[in-house]
Amino acid sequence: MVRAAMDSLFRSIGLQTLLFDSAQALFEHPRPAGPTCLVVDIRLPRMNGMEIQAKLAERGDHAPIIFITGYGDIAMSVRAMKAGAVDFLAKPFRDQDILDAVEAALERDRKRLAAENALHAAGQRYATLTHRETEVMGLVVAGLMNKQIAGQLGLSEITVKMHRGSMMKKMGVRTIADLVRAAALAEGRTSSA
């Protein structure tokens, strides 16, 4: 009954919903590509909400979760929030409370997706660099000037400028500040891959 009411509420404001009658059904369904969140009753048969949250995290799925319950206590809500829940709502709750929680969860997931996409794009751009461009990038990011880079790599300053220009173009940046950010993203991508 609560599930159907929330489905109707979410659809009334244009949200797409998927309903699952068990944790197993949730785990068998592929995660939607766009921003998503889960509204999970903390007390479910076979696998409770906290166990669902732990299993999702174990699988590397960090979908934001909003817990709802008719039997919650402060200790349970603290555990859920420490484990990353967006909100913990006690039944009965106002429609606006669940809508606010869902919007916060979707915004959190939008930001996570944007960060993942930026990381992926930086890694792809980094992968196009030649070995020499990668060396030049590291030295530029470290704060060296073209003349210093040339001396360190045994190249002419003109050759360094050529590699630097090519590297900046491939990385899709125009300023050193942008290069530092892109290099940090690319380094995070290459060290975690």
N, C-alpha and C positions, 0 to 999 in steps of 0.2 A: 504494500500500500504506500509506504513512504517512498519506495523506489519509483513507483509509477508517478507519484505526485511530483517528485523532483525531476523526473524525465520530462513531464509536461511543462514544468516551470522553466527548465533550461531551454527546451525547444521554443517556448513562447518568446524568448529573447534572441532566437536565432542560433543557438549553440547546437552542434551535432552531438548526439549521445550514443553510447553503446552500453547496453545493459548486460550484465553477466550474472548467471544464477549460482555461480560457484567460483572459488579461487582458481580451480583447475581450468575452467572456461576462460578466465582472464589470462592465465599463463599460456594457453594454447592459441590465443588470438594475437596476431602481429600488432605491434605498437603503431598507432597512427603516425604519419610522417610529420604533421604540423604540431603546434603547441597543444598539449594535452594535460589533463590532470585526472586524478581518481578521487571519487567520493566513496569512502569505504566505511561500513559499519564496523565498529571495533569488535563487536561480539557476533561472530559468524560461526555456523557449524563447520566442523572438520578443520578449518584453519582460521584463526582470528585475524583481525586487522593488523596487529603488530607483527604477526608471522608473515602476512602478505607483504608488509613493508620490508621486512628483513630479507625475504626471498627475492623481491624485486631488486634491492640493493646488491645482493649477492650476484644477481644476473647482470649487474651494470645498468639497470634501468632506474633512472632517477626521476621518474614521473612524480610531480608534486602530488601529495596526498592530503586530503581533507578527511579527518575522521569524524564520524557522527556516532552518537551512542545515547542510549537511554539509561545506561548503568555506569557511566564513567565516574572516576574519582580524580582527585588532583594528582596523585602519584602517577596514574596511568597517562593523564594528559601531559605531564612533564616528560615522561619517557618517550611518548610519541613525538613531542615537539623537539626533544633533543636528538631524536633519530631523523629529524628533517621534515616532519609534518608541517603543512602550511597553517592548519587550524584544527581545532578540536571542539566540535559543537555538541552541546547536550540537547537531546530532544526534550520537549519540542523547541524548535528554533524558528526564528522569523525567516520568511523568504529572503529578505534583504541580507540577512546574515550569511546564508549559504551562497547567495549571488556574489556578495563581496569577497567571500573566501575563494570562490571559483575564479573570479577575476584576478585576485592576487596570485593564485596558483598558475593561471594561464600566463600572466605577465612574467612570473618567475621562469616558466618553461620557455617563453619567447626569448628571454635573455640568455638562457642556457643554450638554446638552439643557435642564436646569433653568434655566441662565443664559439660554439663547436664549428659552425660554418666558417668563421674567420680563421680559426686554427687550421682547419682543413685547407682553405684557400692559401694560407701562408705556406703551409707545407708543400702544396703543389707548386707554387711559384718558386720556392727554395729548391725544389727538385730539378728545376730547369737550369739552374746556375752551373757553370763550368767549375772545375776545381779552383782555377785561378780567381774567378769571380767570388767564390765562397771565401777564399783567403782575403781578398780585398775587402769584402763585406765585414769580416771579423775585425779587421784592422780599422776600418772606418768607424765601426760601432765602438771600438775601444778608444776612439778619439784621435787617432793619428791623422796627420795631414798627408796629402798626396806625396809630397817630397819624402816624408818619413816612411811611408809605405813603399815607395820606390826603392829607397835604401835598404829596407828590411827584406824585400823580395828580390833585390838585384835586378830591377826593371827600370826603364826610363820613366820619368814623370808623365810623359805623354801616353805611354802604354798603360800606366795606372789609371789615368783619366779615362781612357777608352774602356778598360775593364769596369771601372766605377760607373760610368754612364750606362753601359750595357746591363750591369747588375741592378742599378736603380730602376731601369726600365722594366726588366724582368720581374722585379719585386713589386712593381706597380706603385712606386713612391717617388716623391719629388724633393722631400726635405730629409735632413739627417734625423730629425725627431721621428718622422714617419718610418724611416729605415730602422731605427732602434726598436720601435714597437713591432714592426714586421719581423725583424730578426728574433725578437723575444718570442713571438708567436711561433715562428718557424722552428726555433730551438726547442720549444716546448713540444711541438709536434714531432720533431725528429727524435727527441730523447724519450718520448713516451710511446713511439711506434715500434 
